[in-house]
Amino acid sequence: MARPDKAAAVAELTDKFRSSNAAVLTEYRGLTVAQLKELRRSLGENAQYAVVKNTLTKIAANEAGINTLDDLFAGPTAVAFVTGDPVESAKGLRDFAKDNPNLIIKGGVLDGKALSADEIKKLADLESREVLLSKLAGAMKGKQSQAASLFQALPSKFVRTAEALRVKKEEQDGAGTPAPVEADSE
């Protein structure tokens, strides 16, 4: 029979897996407490970094419907539970791992899809959600101004063509009637 404290820990981890957008598993062997504190700060405010017990975390992940992480629960493991922008947290992990080679990114899960360590590093190379949204808004604004120019060009082109036809018709009408000839007064 499971002990109540372990059952509570599994329930808490299960809730964290279910409520987070992403979870990244890391190995922290060799990091000091001060370095772990610095790592927690670098992840941003939308992520929690917790040192976990492999067996309990594996049970919690399976209860949350995540079966793809089972192979990663070996050695000392810590999990970054991301509730906000996963790119920001992935950048924090990548940058910290560059400065501290003892931190090893094992893999993770993003919206139910398993990610390898390389995929997490590629995720970190993306621009943040806000930057991508602003680029999208800029592109859409540009397309709207192009459409407005196009819609404005059609009527003005029509008016110029109609005016050119009117002038041409007046010239033809003027050429069709002979001009009065003036007699020489010699």
MODELLER restraints for C-alpha pairs under 7 A, 6 or more apart:
rsr = mdl.restraints
at = mdl.atoms
rsr.add(forms.Gaussian(group=physical.xy_distance, feature=features.Distance(at['CA:10:A'], at['CA:56:A']), mean=5.68, stdev=0.5))
rsr.add(forms.Gaussian(group=physical.xy_distance, feature=features.Distance(at['CA:10:A'], at['CA:57:A']), mean=6.71, stdev=0.5))
rsr.add(forms.Gaussian(group=physical.xy_distance, feature=features.Distance(at['CA:10:A'], at['CA:59:A']), mean=6.92, stdev=0.5))
rsr.add(forms.Gaussian(group=physical.xy_distance, feature=features.Distance(at['CA:10:A'], at['CA:60:A']), mean=5.17, stdev=0.5))
rsr.add(forms.Gaussian(group=physical.xy_distance, feature=features.Distance(at['CA:11:A'], at['CA:60:A']), mean=6.85, stdev=0.5))
rsr.add(forms.Gaussian(group=physical.xy_distance, feature=features.Distance(at['CA:13:A'], at['CA:57:A']), mean=6.55, stdev=0.5))
rsr.add(forms.Gaussian(group=physical.xy_distance, feature=features.Distance(at['CA:13:A'], at['CA:60:A']), mean=5.69, stdev=0.5))
rsr.add(forms.Gaussian(group=physical.xy_distance, feature=features.Distance(at['CA:14:A'], at['CA:60:A']), mean=4.55, stdev=0.5))
rsr.add(forms.Gaussian(group=physical.xy_distance, feature=features.Distance(at['CA:14:A'], at['CA:61:A']), mean=6.18, stdev=0.5))
rsr.add(forms.Gaussian(group=physical.xy_distance, feature=features.Distance(at['CA:14:A'], at['CA:63:A']), mean=6.48, stdev=0.5))
rsr.add(forms.Gaussian(group=physical.xy_distance, feature=features.Distance(at['CA:14:A'], at['CA:64:A']), mean=5.52, stdev=0.5))
rsr.add(forms.Gaussian(group=physical.xy_distance, feature=features.Distance(at['CA:16:A'], at['CA:81:A']), mean=6.78, stdev=0.5))
rsr.add(forms.Gaussian(group=physical.xy_distance, feature=features.Distance(at['CA:17:A'], at['CA:61:A']), mean=6.56, stdev=0.5))
rsr.add(forms.Gaussian(group=physical.xy_distance, feature=features.Distance(at['CA:17:A'], at['CA:64:A']), mean=6.28, stdev=0.5))
rsr.add(forms.Gaussian(group=physical.xy_distance, feature=features.Distance(at['CA:18:A'], at['CA:64:A']), mean=5.88, stdev=0.5))
rsr.add(forms.Gaussian(group=physical.xy_distance, feature=features.Distance(at['CA:20:A'], at['CA:81:A']), mean=5.90, stdev=0.5))
rsr.add(forms.Gaussian(group=physical.xy_distance, feature=features.Distance(at['CA:20:A'], at['CA:82:A']), mean=5.34, stdev=0.5))
rsr.add(forms.Gaussian(group=physical.xy_distance, feature=features.Distance(at['CA:20:A'], at['CA:83:A']), mean=4.47, stdev=0.5))
rsr.add(forms.Gaussian(group=physical.xy_distance, feature=features.Distance(at['CA:21:A'], at['CA:82:A']), mean=5.78, stdev=0.5))
rsr.add(forms.Gaussian(group=physical.xy_distance, feature=features.Distance(at['CA:21:A'], at['CA:83:A']), mean=5.24, stdev=0.5))
rsr.add(forms.Gaussian(group=physical.xy_distance, feature=features.Distance(at['CA:21:A'], at['CA:84:A']), mean=6.92, stdev=0.5))
rsr.add(forms.Gaussian(group=physical.xy_distance, feature=features.Distance(at['CA:21:A'], at['CA:110:A']), mean=6.06, stdev=0.5))
rsr.add(forms.Gaussian(group=physical.xy_distance, feature=features.Distance(at['CA:21:A'], at['CA:111:A']), mean=5.44, stdev=0.5))
rsr.add(forms.Gaussian(group=physical.xy_distance, feature=features.Distance(at['CA:22:A'], at['CA:81:A']), mean=6.15, stdev=0.5))
rsr.add(forms.Gaussian(group=physical.xy_distance, feature=features.Distance(at['CA:22:A'], at['CA:82:A']), mean=5.06, stdev=0.5))
rsr.add(forms.Gaussian(group=physical.xy_distance, feature=features.Distance(at['CA:22:A'], at['CA:83:A']), mean=6.95, stdev=0.5))
rsr.add(forms.Gaussian(group=physical.xy_distance, feature=features.Distance(at['CA:22:A'], at['CA:86:A']), mean=6.42, stdev=0.5))
rsr.add(forms.Gaussian(group=physical.xy_distance, feature=features.Distance(at['CA:22:A'], at['CA:109:A']), mean=5.47, stdev=0.5))
rsr.add(forms.Gaussian(group=physical.xy_distance, feature=features.Distance(at['CA:22:A'], at['CA:110:A']), mean=4.30, stdev=0.5))
rsr.add(forms.Gaussian(group=physical.xy_distance, feature=features.Distance(at['CA:22:A'], at['CA:111:A']), mean=6.07, stdev=0.5))
rsr.add(forms.Gaussian(group=physical.xy_distance, feature=features.Distance(at['CA:23:A'], at['CA:79:A']), mean=6.41, stdev=0.5))
rsr.add(forms.Gaussian(group=physical.xy_distance, feature=features.Distance(at['CA:23:A'], at['CA:80:A']), mean=5.45, stdev=0.5))
rsr.add(forms.Gaussian(group=physical.xy_distance, feature=features.Distance(at['CA:23:A'], at['CA:81:A']), mean=4.62, stdev=0.5))
rsr.add(forms.Gaussian(group=physical.xy_distance, feature=features.Distance(at['CA:23:A'], at['CA:82:A']), mean=5.92, stdev=0.5))
rsr.add(forms.Gaussian(group=physical.xy_distance, feature=features.Distance(at['CA:23:A'], at['CA:108:A']), mean=5.40, stdev=0.5))
rsr.add(forms.Gaussian(group=physical.xy_distance, feature=features.Distance(at['CA:23:A'], at['CA:109:A']), mean=5.35, stdev=0.5))
rsr.add(forms.Gaussian(group=physical.xy_distance, feature=features.Distance(at['CA:23:A'], at['CA:110:A']), mean=6.67, stdev=0.5))
rsr.add(forms.Gaussian(group=physical.xy_distance, feature=features.Distance(at['CA:24:A'], at['CA:79:A']), mean=5.50, stdev=0.5))
rsr.add(forms.Gaussian(group=physical.xy_distance, feature=features.Distance(at['CA:24:A'], at['CA:80:A']), mean=5.06, stdev=0.5))
rsr.add(forms.Gaussian(group=physical.xy_distance, feature=features.Distance(at['CA:24:A'], at['CA:81:A']), mean=6.77, stdev=0.5))
rsr.add(forms.Gaussian(group=physical.xy_distance, feature=features.Distance(at['CA:24:A'], at['CA:107:A']), mean=5.86, stdev=0.5))
rsr.add(forms.Gaussian(group=physical.xy_distance, feature=features.Distance(at['CA:24:A'], at['CA:108:A']), mean=4.14, stdev=0.5))
rsr.add(forms.Gaussian(group=physical.xy_distance, feature=features.Distance(at['CA:24:A'], at['CA:109:A']), mean=6.51, stdev=0.5))
rsr.add(forms.Gaussian(group=physical.xy_distance, feature=features.Distance(at['CA:25:A'], at['CA:77:A']), mean=6.61, stdev=0.5))
rsr.add(forms.Gaussian(group=physical.xy_distance, feature=features.Distance(at['CA:25:A'], at['CA:78:A']), mean=5.86, stdev=0.5))
rsr.add(forms.Gaussian(group=physical.xy_distance, feature=features.Distance(at['CA:25:A'], at['CA:79:A']), mean=4.59, stdev=0.5))
rsr.add(forms.Gaussian(group=physical.xy_distance, feature=features.Distance(at['CA:25:A'], at['CA:80:A']), mean=6.54, stdev=0.5))
rsr.add(forms.Gaussian(group=physical.xy_distance, feature=features.Distance(at['CA:25:A'], at['CA:105:A']), mean=6.30, stdev=0.5))
rsr.add(forms.Gaussian(group=physical.xy_distance, feature=features.Distance(at['CA:25:A'], at['CA:106:A']), mean=5.48, stdev=0.5))
rsr.add(forms.Gaussian(group=physical.xy_distance, feature=features.Distance(at['CA:25:A'], at['CA:107:A']), mean=5.49, stdev=0.5))
rsr.add(forms.Gaussian(group=physical.xy_distance, feature=features.Distance(at['CA:25:A'], at['CA:108:A']), mean=5.50, stdev=0.5))
rsr.add(forms.Gaussian(group=physical.xy_distance, feature=features.Distance(at['CA:26:A'], at['CA:77:A']), mean=5.69, stdev=0.5))
rsr.add(forms.Gaussian(group=physical.xy_distance, feature=features.Distance(at['CA:26:A'], at['CA:78:A']), mean=5.33, stdev=0.5))
rsr.add(forms.Gaussian(group=physical.xy_distance, feature=features.Distance(at['CA:26:A'], at['CA:79:A']), mean=6.20, stdev=0.5))
rsr.add(forms.Gaussian(group=physical.xy_distance, feature=features.Distance(at['CA:26:A'], at['CA:103:A']), mean=6.77, stdev=0.5))
rsr.add(forms.Gaussian(group=physical.xy_distance, feature=features.Distance(at['CA:26:A'], at['CA:104:A']), mean=5.45, stdev=0.5))
rsr.add(forms.Gaussian(group=physical.xy_distance, feature=features.Distance(at['CA:26:A'], at['CA:105:A']), mean=4.44, stdev=0.5))
rsr.add(forms.Gaussian(group=physical.xy_distance, feature=features.Distance(at['CA:26:A'], at['CA:106:A']), mean=5.15, stdev=0.5))
rsr.add(forms.Gaussian(group=physical.xy_distance, feature=features.Distance(at['CA:27:A'], at['CA:76:A']), mean=5.63, stdev=0.5))
rsr.add(forms.Gaussian(group=physical.xy_distance, feature=features.Distance(at['CA:27:A'], at['CA:77:A']), mean=4.90, stdev=0.5))
rsr.add(forms.Gaussian(group=physical.xy_distance, feature=features.Distance(at['CA:27:A'], at['CA:78:A']), mean=6.24, stdev=0.5))
rsr.add(forms.Gaussian(group=physical.xy_distance, feature=features.Distance(at['CA:27:A'], at['CA:103:A']), mean=5.80, stdev=0.5))
rsr.add(forms.Gaussian(group=physical.xy_distance, feature=features.Distance(at['CA:27:A'], at['CA:104:A']), mean=5.03, stdev=0.5))
rsr.add(forms.Gaussian(group=physical.xy_distance, feature=features.Distance(at['CA:27:A'], at['CA:105:A']), mean=6.48, stdev=0.5))
rsr.add(forms.Gaussian(group=physical.xy_distance, feature=features.Distance(at['CA:27:A'], at['CA:106:A']), mean=6.87, stdev=0.5))
rsr.add(forms.Gaussian(group=physical.xy_distance, feature=features.Distance(at['CA:28:A'], at['CA:76:A']), mean=6.52, stdev=0.5))
rsr.add(forms.Gaussian(group=physical.xy_distance, feature=features.Distance(at['CA:28:A'], at['CA:77:A']), mean=6.65, stdev=0.5))
rsr.add(forms.Gaussian(group=physical.xy_distance, feature=features.Distance(at['CA:28:A'], at['CA:78:A']), mean=6.80, stdev=0.5))
rsr.add(forms.Gaussian(group=physical.xy_distance, feature=features.Distance(at['CA:28:A'], at['CA:102:A']), mean=6.34, stdev=0.5))
rsr.add(forms.Gaussian(group=physical.xy_distance, feature=features.Distance(at['CA:28:A'], at['CA:103:A']), mean=4.95, stdev=0.5))
rsr.add(forms.Gaussian(group=physical.xy_distance, feature=features.Distance(at['CA:28:A'], at['CA:104:A']), mean=6.69, stdev=0.5))
rsr.add(forms.Gaussian(group=physical.xy_distance, feature=features.Distance(at['CA:29:A'], at['CA:76:A']), mean=6.37, stdev=0.5))
rsr.add(forms.Gaussian(group=physical.xy_distance, feature=features.Distance(at['CA:29:A'], at['CA:102:A']), mean=6.28, stdev=0.5))
rsr.add(forms.Gaussian(group=physical.xy_distance, feature=features.Distance(at['CA:30:A'], at['CA:102:A']), mean=5.75, stdev=0.5))
rsr.add(forms.Gaussian(group=physical.xy_distance, feature=features.Distance(at['CA:31:A'], at['CA:102:A']), mean=6.33, stdev=0.5))
rsr.add(forms.Gaussian(group=physical.xy_distance, feature=features.Distance(at['CA:39:A'], at['CA:96:A']), mean=6.58, stdev=0.5))
rsr.add(forms.Gaussian(group=physical.xy_distance, feature=features.Distance(at['CA:40:A'], at['CA:49:A']), mean=5.96, stdev=0.5))
rsr.add(forms.Gaussian(group=physical.xy_distance, feature=features.Distance(at['CA:42:A'], at['CA:92:A']), mean=5.11, stdev=0.5))
rsr.add(forms.Gaussian(group=physical.xy_distance, feature=features.Distance(at['CA:43:A'], at['CA:89:A']), mean=4.67, stdev=0.5))
rsr.add(forms.Gaussian(group=physical.xy_distance, feature=features.Distance(at['CA:43:A'], at['CA:92:A']), mean=4.82, stdev=0.5))
rsr.add(forms.Gaussian(group=physical.xy_distance, feature=features.Distance(at['CA:43:A'], at['CA:93:A']), mean=6.61, stdev=0.5))
rsr.add(forms.Gaussian(group=physical.xy_distance, feature=features.Distance(at['CA:44:A'], at['CA:89:A']), mean=6.38, stdev=0.5))
rsr.add(forms.Gaussian(group=physical.xy_distance, feature=features.Distance(at['CA:46:A'], at['CA:82:A']), mean=5.91, stdev=0.5))
rsr.add(forms.Gaussian(group=physical.xy_distance, feature=features.Distance(at['CA:46:A'], at['CA:83:A']), mean=5.36, stdev=0.5))
rsr.add(forms.Gaussian(group=physical.xy_distance, feature=features.Distance(at['CA:46:A'], at['CA:84:A']), mean=4.90, stdev=0.5))
rsr.add(forms.Gaussian(group=physical.xy_distance, feature=features.Distance(at['CA:47:A'], at['CA:80:A']), mean=6.26, stdev=0.5))
rsr.add(forms.Gaussian(group=physical.xy_distance, feature=features.Distance(at['CA:47:A'], at['CA:81:A']), mean=5.39, stdev=0.5))
rsr.add(forms.Gaussian(group=physical.xy_distance, feature=features.Distance(at['CA:47:A'], at['CA:82:A']), mean=4.26, stdev=0.5))
rsr.add(forms.Gaussian(group=physical.xy_distance, feature=features.Distance(at['CA:47:A'], at['CA:83:A']), mean=5.99, stdev=0.5))
rsr.add(forms.Gaussian(group=physical.xy_distance, feature=features.Distance(at['CA:47:A'], at['CA:89:A']), mean=6.78, stdev=0.5))
rsr.add(forms.Gaussian(group=physical.xy_distance, feature=features.Distance(at['CA:48:A'], at['CA:80:A']), mean=5.45, stdev=0.5))
rsr.add(forms.Gaussian(group=physical.xy_distance, feature=features.Distance(at['CA:48:A'], at['CA:81:A']), mean=5.13, stdev=0.5))
rsr.add(forms.Gaussian(group=physical.xy_distance, feature=features.Distance(at['CA:48:A'], at['CA:82:A']), mean=6.57, stdev=0.5))
rsr.add(forms.Gaussian(group=physical.xy_distance, feature=features.Distance(at['CA:49:A'], at['CA:78:A']), mean=6.81, stdev=0.5))
rsr.add(forms.Gaussian(group=physical.xy_distance, feature=features.Distance(at['CA:49:A'], at['CA:79:A']), mean=5.64, stdev=0.5))
rsr.add(forms.Gaussian(group=physical.xy_distance, feature=features.Distance(at['CA:49:A'], at['CA:80:A']), mean=4.26, stdev=0.5))
rsr.add(forms.Gaussian(group=physical.xy_distance, feature=features.Distance(at['CA:49:A'], at['CA:81:A']), mean=6.35, stdev=0.5))
rsr.add(forms.Gaussian(group=physical.xy_distance, feature=features.Distance(at['CA:50:A'], at['CA:78:A']), mean=5.39, stdev=0.5))
rsr.add(forms.Gaussian(group=physical.xy_distance, feature=features.Distance(at['CA:50:A'], at['CA:79:A']), mean=5.42, stdev=0.5))
rsr.add(forms.Gaussian(group=physical.xy_distance, feature=features.Distance(at['CA:50:A'], at['CA:80:A']), mean=6.46, stdev=0.5))
rsr.add(forms.Gaussian(group=physical.xy_distance, feature=features.Distance(at['CA:51:A'], at['CA:77:A']), mean=6.20, stdev=0.5))
rsr.add(forms.Gaussian(group=physical.xy_distance, feature=features.Distance(at['CA:51:A'], at['CA:78:A']), mean=4.06, stdev=0.5))
rsr.add(forms.Gaussian(group=physical.xy_distance, feature=features.Distance(at['CA:51:A'], at['CA:79:A']), mean=6.44, stdev=0.5))
rsr.add(forms.Gaussian(group=physical.xy_distance, feature=features.Distance(at['CA:52:A'], at['CA:77:A']), mean=6.04, stdev=0.5))
rsr.add(forms.Gaussian(group=physical.xy_distance, feature=features.Distance(at['CA:52:A'], at['CA:78:A']), mean=5.46, stdev=0.5))
rsr.add(forms.Gaussian(group=physical.xy_distance, feature=features.Distance(at['CA:54:A'], at['CA:73:A']), mean=5.32, stdev=0.5))
rsr.add(forms.Gaussian(group=physical.xy_distance, feature=features.Distance(at['CA:54:A'], at['CA:74:A']), mean=6.91, stdev=0.5))
rsr.add(forms.Gaussian(group=physical.xy_distance, feature=features.Distance(at['CA:54:A'], at['CA:77:A']), mean=6.69, stdev=0.5))
rsr.add(forms.Gaussian(group=physical.xy_distance, feature=features.Distance(at['CA:58:A'], at['CA:70:A']), mean=6.27, stdev=0.5))
rsr.add(forms.Gaussian(group=physical.xy_distance, feature=features.Distance(at['CA:58:A'], at['CA:73:A']), mean=6.94, stdev=0.5))
rsr.add(forms.Gaussian(group=physical.xy_distance, feature=features.Distance(at['CA:61:A'], at['CA:67:A']), mean=6.72, stdev=0.5))
rsr.add(forms.Gaussian(group=physical.xy_distance, feature=features.Distance(at['CA:66:A'], at['CA:112:A']), mean=6.75, stdev=0.5))
rsr.add(forms.Gaussian(group=physical.xy_distance, feature=features.Distance(at['CA:68:A'], at['CA:114:A']), mean=6.08, stdev=0.5))
rsr.add(forms.Gaussian(group=physical.xy_distance, feature=features.Distance(at['CA:69:A'], at['CA:108:A']), mean=6.96, stdev=0.5))
rsr.add(forms.Gaussian(group=physical.xy_distance, feature=features.Distance(at['CA:72:A'], at['CA:106:A']), mean=6.47, stdev=0.5))
rsr.add(forms.Gaussian(group=physical.xy_distance, feature=features.Distance(at['CA:85:A'], at['CA:129:A']), mean=6.94, stdev=0.5))
rsr.add(forms.Gaussian(group=physical.xy_distance, feature=features.Distance(at['CA:87:A'], at['CA:123:A']), mean=5.89, stdev=0.5))
rsr.add(forms.Gaussian(group=physical.xy_distance, feature=features.Distance(at['CA:87:A'], at['CA:124:A']), mean=5.29, stdev=0.5))
rsr.add(forms.Gaussian(group=physical.xy_distance, feature=features.Distance(at['CA:87:A'], at['CA:126:A']), mean=6.69, stdev=0.5))
rsr.add(forms.Gaussian(group=physical.xy_distance, feature=features.Distance(at['CA:87:A'], at['CA:128:A']), mean=6.02, stdev=0.5))
rsr.add(forms.Gaussian(group=physical.xy_distance, feature=features.Distance(at['CA:88:A'], at['CA:128:A']), mean=6.54, stdev=0.5))
rsr.add(forms.Gaussian(group=physical.xy_distance, feature=features.Distance(at['CA:90:A'], at['CA:120:A']), mean=6.34, stdev=0.5))
rsr.add(forms.Gaussian(group=physical.xy_distance, feature=features.Distance(at['CA:90:A'], at['CA:121:A']), mean=6.91, stdev=0.5))
rsr.add(forms.Gaussian(group=physical.xy_distance, feature=features.Distance(at['CA:90:A'], at['CA:123:A']), mean=6.58, stdev=0.5))
rsr.add(forms.Gaussian(group=physical.xy_distance, feature=features.Distance(at['CA:90:A'], at['CA:124:A']), mean=4.78, stdev=0.5))
rsr.add(forms.Gaussian(group=physical.xy_distance, feature=features.Distance(at['CA:91:A'], at['CA:124:A']), mean=4.45, stdev=0.5))
rsr.add(forms.Gaussian(group=physical.xy_distance, feature=features.Distance(at['CA:94:A'], at['CA:121:A']), mean=6.44, stdev=0.5))
rsr.add(forms.Gaussian(group=physical.xy_distance, feature=features.Distance(at['CA:94:A'], at['CA:124:A']), mean=6.89, stdev=0.5))
rsr.add(forms.Gaussian(group=physical.xy_distance, feature=features.Distance(at['CA:97:A'], at['CA:103:A']), mean=5.26, stdev=0.5))
rsr.add(forms.Gaussian(group=physical.xy_distance, feature=features.Distance(at['CA:97:A'], at['CA:104:A']), mean=6.79, stdev=0.5))
rsr.add(forms.Gaussian(group=physical.xy_distance, feature=features.Distance(at['CA:105:A'], at['CA:117:A']), mean=5.68, stdev=0.5))
rsr.add(forms.Gaussian(group=physical.xy_distance, feature=features.Distance(at['CA:106:A'], at['CA:117:A']), mean=5.45, stdev=0.5))
rsr.add(forms.Gaussian(group=physical.xy_distance, feature=features.Distance(at['CA:107:A'], at['CA:115:A']), mean=5.60, stdev=0.5))
rsr.add(forms.Gaussian(group=physical.xy_distance, feature=features.Distance(at['CA:107:A'], at['CA:116:A']), mean=4.49, stdev=0.5))
rsr.add(forms.Gaussian(group=physical.xy_distance, feature=features.Distance(at['CA:107:A'], at['CA:117:A']), mean=4.48, stdev=0.5))
rsr.add(forms.Gaussian(group=physical.xy_distance, feature=features.Distance(at['CA:108:A'], at['CA:114:A']), mean=5.90, stdev=0.5))
rsr.add(forms.Gaussian(group=physical.xy_distance, feature=features.Distance(at['CA:108:A'], at['CA:115:A']), mean=5.03, stdev=0.5))
rsr.add(forms.Gaussian(group=physical.xy_distance, feature=features.Distance(at['CA:108:A'], at['CA:116:A']), mean=6.48, stdev=0.5))
rsr.add(forms.Gaussian(group=physical.xy_distance, feature=features.Distance(at['CA:109:A'], at['CA:115:A']), mean=5.31, stdev=0.5))
